[in-house]
Amino acid sequence: MFRKNKFLKNLKNISKMETILGSETFLKGVLNSEGAIRVDGKLEGDIGEATYLIVGEGGEICGNVQASQVVIGGKVTGNIEAHSSLELLETARVLGDIKTASLSIADGSFFEGNCSMLKEKNVIEMELSSNSLTTLRS
């Protein structure tokens, strides 16, 4: 189901899947996790926070999503904010606006909405020299 590419390669760093919503499961409410979430069932509500989110082919989310890295193989009706990366697989259906720093859309996937590309966060280094404070931006 998932082909190998740079986005899924990053997901291999997941040490364990914190939360799995199985294919026969329906959940209504808000889901938060500091770890990884996989949705193969149906979620009616938001994912307020997650490090990784995977929506399997049969997975459905009707709500807004906020996560660092997101891979969609199922259906999401709502807005998605993926701080690091978002990948839509060929079976993905997304109805809503997306915001992400890195986007991959496979042939055959469906996306209807607006897309905003987030800029990478600037690292600010502060250097204290003598009596002056210098700020460097990269």
Beta strands, then each sheet from edge to edge (+ up, - down):
strand 1: 17-21
strand 2: 26-28
strand 3: 31-32
strand 4: 36-39
strand 5: 42-44
strand 6: 47-49
strand 7: 52-55
strand 8: 60-62
strand 9: 65-72
strand 10: 75-77
strand 11: 80-88
strand 12: 93-95
strand 13: 98-100
strand 14: 103-105
strand 15: 110-112
strand 16: 115-117
strand 17: 124-129
strand 18: 132-137
sheet 1: 1+ 4+ 7+ 9+ 11+ 13+ 16+
sheet 2: 1+ 4+ 7+ 9+ 11+ 14+
sheet 3: 2+ 5+ 8+ 10+ 12+ 15+
sheet 4: 3+ 6+
sheet 5: 17+ 18-
end
